[in-house]
Amino acid sequence: MQVGDHSINGSLVALQPDPDINTNTHQIRVRIAGQILQAGMLAVATLPLAKQADAVVVPVPAVLNLRGKTFVYVVQNNRLKKTAVQLGRRFKNDFIVLSGVTPGQKIIARDVTSLADGQAVVLE
């Protein structure tokens, strides 16, 4: 962590998995040895993350949430197919897709709430 001019090591003990919708930040709790920090101080933390090679991702605005399930609209033969997807972690503006779509499939990337299964589309 970086606190002012000081670099401090710590151990991550808790992480809020979903970001705050207003700030797109995650609350964390870090255990730090010593008495260097005080309540209310601001720190910037760098967390090492595991690399995920060859991940299929979809933009966050492409995901439709209905009754606790997640969907994307896949374009097949110039028609939309509402396709259930299982999502993994969010990374910046994308979700990792665990199942439901495959690489190369065309999806609708935004404004999905006004679309319908079977709707005709023209790709530009």
Backbone as a printed PyTorch tensor [residue, N CA C, xyz], in Angstrom:
tensor([[[  0.8390,  -1.1620,   0.0000],
         [  0.0000,   0.0000,   0.0000],
         [  0.8890,   1.2310,   0.0000]],

        [[  0.3580,   2.2800,  -0.5760],
         [  1.0530,   3.5510,  -0.5770],
         [  0.2370,   4.5270,   0.2620]],

        [[  0.8380,   5.0320,   1.3280],
         [  0.1990,   6.0180,   2.2000],
         [  1.1180,   7.2270,   2.2360]],

        [[  0.7070,   8.2690,   1.5410],
         [  1.5840,   9.4320,   1.4350],
         [  2.8940,   9.0360,   0.7790]],

        [[  4.0090,   9.3040,   1.4500],
         [  5.3290,   8.9420,   0.9260],
         [  5.7940,   7.5700,   1.3890]],

        [[  4.9740,   6.8670,   2.1580],
         [  5.3800,   5.5820,   2.7360],
         [  4.7830,   4.4060,   1.9720]],

        [[  5.6050,   3.3970,   1.7540],
         [  5.1460,   2.1390,   1.1830],
         [  5.0570,   1.1280,   2.3200]],

        [[  3.8770,   0.5030,   2.4900],
         [  3.6240,  -0.3870,   3.6210],
         [  3.0890,  -1.7170,   3.1060]],

        [[  3.5950,  -2.8170,   3.6370],
         [  3.0700,  -4.1380,   3.3040],
         [  1.9930,  -4.5180,   4.3020]],

        [[  1.0110,  -5.2570,   3.8260],
         [ -0.0640,  -5.7270,   4.6870],
         [ -0.6600,  -6.9950,   4.1230]],

        [[ -1.6050,  -7.5660,   4.8410],
         [ -2.3020,  -8.7810,   4.4020],
         [ -3.7760,  -8.4720,   4.2300]],

        [[ -4.3180,  -8.8320,   3.0800],
         [ -5.7300,  -8.6430,   2.8030],
         [ -6.5290,  -9.6310,   3.6550]],

        [[ -7.4710,  -9.1210,   4.4350],
         [ -8.2830,  -9.9960,   5.2830],
         [ -9.7500, -10.0080,   4.8680]],

        [[-10.2130,  -9.0200,   4.1140],
         [-11.6040,  -8.9970,   3.6410],
         [-11.7030,  -8.1090,   2.4050]],

        [[-12.5640,  -8.5330,   1.4720],
         [-12.7700,  -7.7960,   0.2340],
         [-14.2450,  -7.8080,  -0.1060]],

        [[-14.8120,  -6.6490,  -0.3620],
         [-16.1910,  -6.5600,  -0.8340],
         [-16.1700,  -6.9480,  -2.3090]],

        [[-16.8460,  -8.0450,  -2.7110],
         [-16.7230,  -8.5270,  -4.0900],
         [-17.3540,  -7.6210,  -5.1430]],

        [[-18.4550,  -6.9510,  -4.8200],
         [-19.1090,  -6.0820,  -5.7920],
         [-18.7090,  -4.6360,  -5.5410]],

        [[-18.4090,  -3.8990,  -6.6030],
         [-17.9940,  -2.5090,  -6.4040],
         [-19.1640,  -1.6180,  -6.0010]],

        [[-18.8470,  -0.5310,  -5.3410],
         [-19.8330,   0.5030,  -5.0320],
         [-20.3230,   1.0590,  -6.3640]],

        [[-21.6440,   1.1490,  -6.5730],
         [-22.1730,   1.5570,  -7.8770],
         [-21.8730,   3.0150,  -8.2100]],

        [[-21.6170,   3.8330,  -7.2070],
         [-21.3350,   5.2460,  -7.4600],
         [-19.8650,   5.5220,  -7.7150]],

        [[-18.9860,   4.7880,  -7.0470],
         [-17.5510,   5.0760,  -7.1520],
         [-16.7670,   4.0070,  -7.8940]],

        [[-17.3990,   2.8460,  -8.1570],
         [-16.7410,   1.7060,  -8.7980],
         [-15.4840,   1.2800,  -8.0290]],

        [[-15.5550,   1.3750,  -6.6950],
         [-14.4470,   0.9560,  -5.8400],
         [-14.9060,  -0.1780,  -4.9300]],

        [[-13.9500,  -0.9080,  -4.4020],
         [-14.2290,  -2.0190,  -3.4900],
         [-13.6890,  -1.6700,  -2.1060]],

        [[-14.4710,  -1.9450,  -1.0750],
         [-13.9580,  -1.7920,   0.2760],
         [-13.1150,  -3.0150,   0.6110]],

        [[-11.9870,  -2.7760,   1.2750],
         [-11.1300,  -3.8730,   1.7040],
         [-10.7210,  -3.6560,   3.1550]],

        [[-10.3030,  -4.7300,   3.7810],
         [ -9.6950,  -4.6460,   5.1090],
         [ -8.3070,  -5.2650,   4.9930]],

        [[ -7.3290,  -4.5240,   5.4980],
         [ -5.9430,  -4.9560,   5.4200],
         [ -5.3570,  -4.9640,   6.8260]],

        [[ -4.6730,  -6.0420,   7.1600],
         [ -3.9910,  -6.1340,   8.4510],
         [ -2.5580,  -5.6420,   8.2600]],

        [[ -2.1860,  -4.6390,   9.0660],
         [ -0.8630,  -4.0260,   8.9810],
         [ -0.2190,  -4.0810,  10.3540]],

        [[  1.0280,  -4.5060,  10.3890],
         [  1.7600,  -4.5490,  11.6660],
         [  2.1910,  -3.1410,  12.0570]],

        [[  2.1820,  -2.8600,  13.3430],
         [  2.6730,  -1.5810,  13.8310],
         [  1.5720,  -0.5520,  13.9860]],

        [[  1.9700,   0.6420,  14.3160],
         [  1.0420,   1.7390,  14.6090],
         [  1.2430,   2.9070,  13.6390]],

        [[  1.5710,   2.6180,  12.3930],
         [  1.9100,   3.6620,  11.4270],
         [  0.6810,   4.4540,  10.9760]],

        [[ -0.4470,   3.7620,  10.8040],
         [ -1.6430,   4.4060,  10.2520],
         [ -2.6250,   4.7920,  11.3440]],

        [[ -3.4540,   5.7770,  11.0010],
         [ -4.5130,   6.2130,  11.8970],
         [ -5.8420,   6.1550,  11.1500]],

        [[ -6.9360,   6.0360,  11.8630],
         [ -8.2630,   5.9900,  11.2620],
         [ -8.4810,   7.2190,  10.3860]],

        [[ -9.0600,   6.9990,   9.2180],
         [ -9.3800,   8.0930,   8.3140],
         [ -8.3070,   8.4170,   7.2960]],

        [[ -7.1320,   7.8090,   7.4120],
         [ -6.0710,   8.0590,   6.4380],
         [ -6.4190,   7.3650,   5.1230]],

        [[ -6.0080,   7.9410,   4.0190],
         [ -6.2630,   7.3990,   2.6960],
         [ -5.0360,   6.6450,   2.2080]],

        [[ -5.2790,   5.4630,   1.6370],
         [ -4.1820,   4.6550,   1.1060],
         [ -4.5710,   4.1320,  -0.2690]],

        [[ -3.5860,   3.8620,  -1.0810],
         [ -3.7830,   3.2390,  -2.3850],
         [ -3.1760,   1.8450,  -2.3000]],

        [[ -3.9880,   0.8220,  -2.5720],
         [ -3.5190,  -0.5580,  -2.4620],
         [ -3.3840,  -1.1830,  -3.8490]],

        [[ -2.3440,  -1.9560,  -4.0280],
         [ -2.1390,  -2.7420,  -5.2360],
         [ -2.2600,  -4.2040,  -4.8460]],

        [[ -3.2110,  -4.9020,  -5.4740],
         [ -3.4570,  -6.3010,  -5.1300],
         [ -3.0140,  -7.1970,  -6.2810]],

        [[ -2.2050,  -8.1950,  -6.0110],
         [ -1.8260,  -9.1360,  -7.0660],
         [ -3.0110, -10.0400,  -7.3990]],

        [[ -3.3250, -10.1620,  -8.6810],
         [ -4.4240, -11.0070,  -9.1210],
         [ -3.8980, -12.1080, -10.0300]],

        [[ -4.5680, -13.2370,  -9.9900],
         [ -4.1880, -14.3460, -10.8660],
         [ -4.5470, -13.9980, -12.3100]],

        [[ -3.6700, -14.3540, -13.2370],
         [ -3.9440, -14.1170, -14.6480],
         [ -4.9170, -15.1710, -15.1510]],

        [[ -5.8110, -14.7450, -16.0330],
         [ -6.7770, -15.6510, -16.6290],
         [ -6.5830, -15.5830, -18.1370]],

        [[ -5.9190, -16.5850, -18.6880],
         [ -5.6280, -16.6070, -20.1180],
         [ -6.8450, -17.0870, -20.9020]],

        [[ -7.0090, -16.5410, -22.0870],
         [ -8.0590, -16.9590, -23.0120],
         [ -9.4620, -16.8720, -22.4120]],

        [[ -9.7300, -15.8560, -21.6390],
         [-11.0510, -15.6860, -21.0340],
         [-12.0150, -15.0860, -22.0600]],

        [[-13.2530, -15.5520, -22.0370],
         [-14.3240, -14.9490, -22.8220],
         [-14.9380, -13.8680, -21.9390]],

        [[-15.0430, -12.6610, -22.4640],
         [-15.5950, -11.5530, -21.6850],
         [-16.7180, -10.8800, -22.4640]],

        [[-17.6270, -10.2660, -21.7130],
         [-18.6850,  -9.4500, -22.3050],
         [-18.7060,  -8.1130, -21.5660]],

        [[-19.0580,  -7.0350, -22.2560],
         [-19.1490,  -5.7380, -21.5750],
         [-20.2670,  -5.7530, -20.5280]],

        [[-20.0640,  -5.0450, -19.4450],
         [-21.0740,  -4.9790, -18.3820],
         [-22.4360,  -4.5490, -18.9330]],

        [[-22.5220,  -3.5270, -19.8140],
         [-23.8470,  -3.1190, -20.3150],
         [-24.5300,  -4.1550, -21.2050]],

        [[-23.8300,  -5.2140, -21.6190],
         [-24.4340,  -6.2620, -22.4460],
         [-25.2450,  -7.2560, -21.6240]],

        [[-25.0910,  -7.2140, -20.3100],
         [-25.7120,  -8.2180, -19.4370],
         [-27.0980,  -7.7560, -19.0050]],

        [[-28.0600,  -8.6540, -19.1560],
         [-29.4350,  -8.4170, -18.7350],
         [-29.7010,  -9.2850, -17.5110]],

        [[-30.1180,  -8.6740, -16.4110],
         [-30.4310,  -9.4010, -15.1780],
         [-31.9440,  -9.4880, -15.0310]],

        [[-32.4600, -10.7090, -15.0090],
         [-33.8950, -10.9280, -14.8610],
         [-34.1530, -12.0180, -13.8340]],

        [[-34.8750, -11.6730, -12.7850],
         [-35.2830, -12.6430, -11.7630],
         [-34.1200, -13.4950, -11.2610]],

        [[-33.0030, -12.8460, -11.0140],
         [-31.8520, -13.5400, -10.4660],
         [-31.0160, -14.3090, -11.4730]],

        [[-31.3530, -14.2190, -12.7410],
         [-30.5790, -14.9010, -13.7920],
         [-29.9550, -13.8520, -14.7010]],

        [[-28.8530, -14.2350, -15.3610],
         [-28.1580, -13.3040, -16.2460],
         [-28.2040, -13.8160, -17.6820]],

        [[-28.4020, -12.8740, -18.6090],
         [-28.5350, -13.1880, -20.0280],
         [-27.7450, -12.1840, -20.8580]],

        [[-27.4050, -12.5990, -22.0710],
         [-26.9390, -11.6880, -23.1130],
         [-27.7380, -12.0120, -24.3590]],

        [[-27.8190, -11.0550, -25.2710],
         [-28.4790, -11.2960, -26.5520],
         [-27.4190, -11.6480, -27.5800]],

        [[-27.5240, -12.8630, -28.1210],
         [-26.6270, -13.3500, -29.1670],
         [-27.3330, -13.1670, -30.5040]],

        [[-26.5870, -12.7200, -31.5110],
         [-27.1420, -12.5570, -32.8570],
         [-26.9490, -13.8600, -33.6180]],

        [[-28.0870, -14.4640, -34.0490],
         [-28.0500, -15.6930, -34.8530],
         [-29.0030, -15.5170, -36.0230]],

        [[-28.4820, -15.6030, -37.2370],
         [-29.3030, -15.4720, -38.4480],
         [-30.1380, -14.1910, -38.4380]],

        [[-29.5070, -13.0840, -38.0700],
         [-30.1370, -11.7670, -38.0290],
         [-31.3260, -11.6810, -37.0770]],

        [[-31.3300, -12.5210, -36.0600],
         [-32.3380, -12.4720, -34.9990],
         [-31.6160, -12.5510, -33.6560]],

        [[-32.2590, -12.0020, -32.6260],
         [-31.6880, -12.0440, -31.2870],
         [-32.1380, -13.2980, -30.5570]],

        [[-31.1960, -13.8980, -29.8620],
         [-31.5090, -15.0440, -29.0120],
         [-31.0620, -14.6900, -27.6000]],

        [[-32.0390, -14.6060, -26.6770],
         [-31.7070, -14.3330, -25.2780],
         [-31.0650, -15.5920, -24.7200]],

        [[-29.8050, -15.4800, -24.3350],
         [-28.9950, -16.6310, -23.9470],
         [-28.5550, -16.4980, -22.4940]],

        [[-28.8550, -17.5160, -21.6980],
         [-28.4290, -17.5200, -20.2930],
         [-26.9140, -17.6720, -20.2380]],

        [[-26.2920, -16.8940, -19.3590],
         [-24.8470, -16.9670, -19.1640],
         [-24.5410, -17.0780, -17.6810]],

        [[-23.4570, -17.7640, -17.3960],
         [-22.9340, -17.7940, -16.0240],
         [-21.7070, -16.9010, -16.0280]],

        [[-21.7300, -15.9010, -15.1510],
         [-20.6530, -14.9180, -15.1290],
         [-19.6900, -15.1840, -13.9920]],

        [[-18.4400, -14.8780, -14.2500],
         [-17.4110, -14.9340, -13.2260],
         [-17.1450, -13.5370, -12.7090]],

        [[-15.9020, -13.2470, -12.4740],
         [-15.5050, -11.9540, -11.9130],
         [-15.6530, -10.8310, -12.9150]],

        [[-15.8390,  -9.6510, -12.3510],
         [-15.8640,  -8.4390, -13.1600],
         [-14.4610,  -7.8540, -13.1550]],

        [[-14.0000,  -7.4500, -14.3320],
         [-12.7090,  -6.7750, -14.4560],
         [-12.9360,  -5.4960, -15.2290]],

        [[-12.8430,  -4.3770, -14.5280],
         [-13.1130,  -3.0540, -15.0950],
         [-14.5150,  -3.0300, -15.6950]],

        [[-14.6370,  -2.9250, -17.0250],
         [-15.9490,  -2.8000, -17.6580],
         [-16.4270,  -4.0930, -18.3090]],

        [[-15.8240,  -5.2200, -17.9480],
         [-16.1970,  -6.5090, -18.5320],
         [-16.4540,  -7.5480, -17.4540]],

        [[-17.3150,  -8.5150, -17.7870],
         [-17.4990,  -9.7070, -16.9780],
         [-16.8130, -10.8720, -17.6790]],

        [[-16.1870, -11.7440, -16.9130],
         [-15.6820, -12.9970, -17.4660],
         [-16.8700, -13.9480, -17.5770]],

        [[-17.0200, -14.5900, -18.7210],
         [-18.1230, -15.5210, -18.9590],
         [-17.6250, -16.9360, -18.7030]],

        [[-18.2750, -17.6150, -17.7680],
         [-17.9080, -19.0000, -17.4510],
         [-18.6140, -19.9860, -18.3670]],

        [[-19.8420, -19.6630, -18.7730],
         [-20.5710, -20.5190, -19.7060],
         [-21.7050, -19.7280, -20.3460]],

        [[-22.1380, -20.1930, -21.5180],
         [-23.2770, -19.5840, -22.1970],
         [-22.9580, -19.0180, -23.5710]],

        [[-21.7970, -18.3960, -23.7250],
         [-21.3760, -17.9010, -25.0340],
         [-19.9480, -18.3570, -25.2990]],

        [[-19.6070, -18.3970, -26.5720],
         [-18.2850, -18.8610, -26.9750],
         [-17.5810, -17.7590, -27.7580]],

        [[-16.2600, -17.8580, -27.8690],
         [-15.5220, -16.8430, -28.6270],
         [-16.0410, -16.7400, -30.0520]],

        [[-16.1670, -15.5180, -30.5350],
         [-16.6000, -15.2830, -31.9080],
         [-18.0900, -15.0430, -32.0690]],

        [[-18.9000, -15.4070, -31.0780],
         [-20.3340, -15.1340, -31.1960],
         [-20.5610, -13.6320, -31.1060]],

        [[-21.4720, -13.1350, -31.9360],
         [-21.8070, -11.7190, -31.8920],
         [-22.8920, -11.5070, -30.8400]],

        [[-22.6680, -10.5010, -29.9760],
         [-23.6460, -10.1580, -28.9530],
         [-24.0030,  -8.6820, -29.0690]],

        [[-25.1110,  -8.3050, -28.4700],
         [-25.4800,  -6.8950, -28.3770],
         [-24.7800,  -6.3390, -27.1480]],

        [[-24.0340,  -5.2660, -27.3160],
         [-23.1430,  -4.7830, -26.2640],
         [-23.7660,  -3.7570, -25.3140]],

        [[-24.9280,  -3.1840, -25.6550],
         [-25.5270,  -2.1880, -24.7520],
         [-27.0100,  -2.0140, -25.0820]],

        [[-27.6940,  -1.2740, -24.2110],
         [-29.1210,  -0.9780, -24.3820],
         [-29.9670,  -2.2400, -24.5480]],

        [[-29.6910,  -3.2580, -23.7620],
         [-30.3500,  -4.5560, -23.9200],
         [-31.7220,  -4.6390, -23.2590]],

        [[-32.0700,  -3.7080, -22.3950],
         [-33.3450,  -3.8090, -21.6880],
         [-34.5500,  -3.6220, -22.6020]],

        [[-34.3590,  -2.9840, -23.7400],
         [-35.4800,  -2.7440, -24.6440],
         [-35.5910,  -3.7960, -25.7500]],

        [[-34.7550,  -4.8180, -25.7010],
         [-34.7510,  -5.8340, -26.7590],
         [-35.6170,  -7.0340, -26.3760]],

        [[-35.9260,  -7.8770, -27.3830],
         [-36.7570,  -9.0630, -27.1350],
         [-36.1770, -10.2620, -27.8570]],

        [[-36.3790, -11.4300, -27.2670],
         [-35.9550, -12.6890, -27.8740],
         [-36.6480, -12.8440, -29.2240]],

        [[-35.8980, -13.1860, -30.2730],
         [-36.4580, -13.3710, -31.6000],
         [-36.5460, -12.1040, -32.4300]],

        [[-36.2190, -10.9750, -31.8580],
         [-36.2910,  -9.6990, -32.5690],
         [-35.3180,  -9.6980, -33.7410]],

        [[-35.7730,  -9.1720, -34.8860],
         [-34.9150,  -9.0530, -36.0650],
         [-33.9300,  -7.9080, -35.8720]],

        [[-32.7000,  -8.1050, -36.3620],
         [-31.6690,  -7.0740, -36.2670],
         [-30.9430,  -6.9510, -37.5960]],

        [[-30.4010,  -5.7600, -37.8200],
         [-29.5540,  -5.5050, -38.9830],
         [-28.2140,  -5.0860, -38.4240]],

        [[-27.1710,  -5.8230, -38.7690],
         [-25.8250,  -5.4980, -38.2810],
         [-25.1950,  -4.4620, -39.1840]],

        [[-24.5260,  -3.4990, -38.5660],
         [-23.8460,  -2.4490, -39.3300],
         [-22.3660,  -2.6550, -39.2990]]])
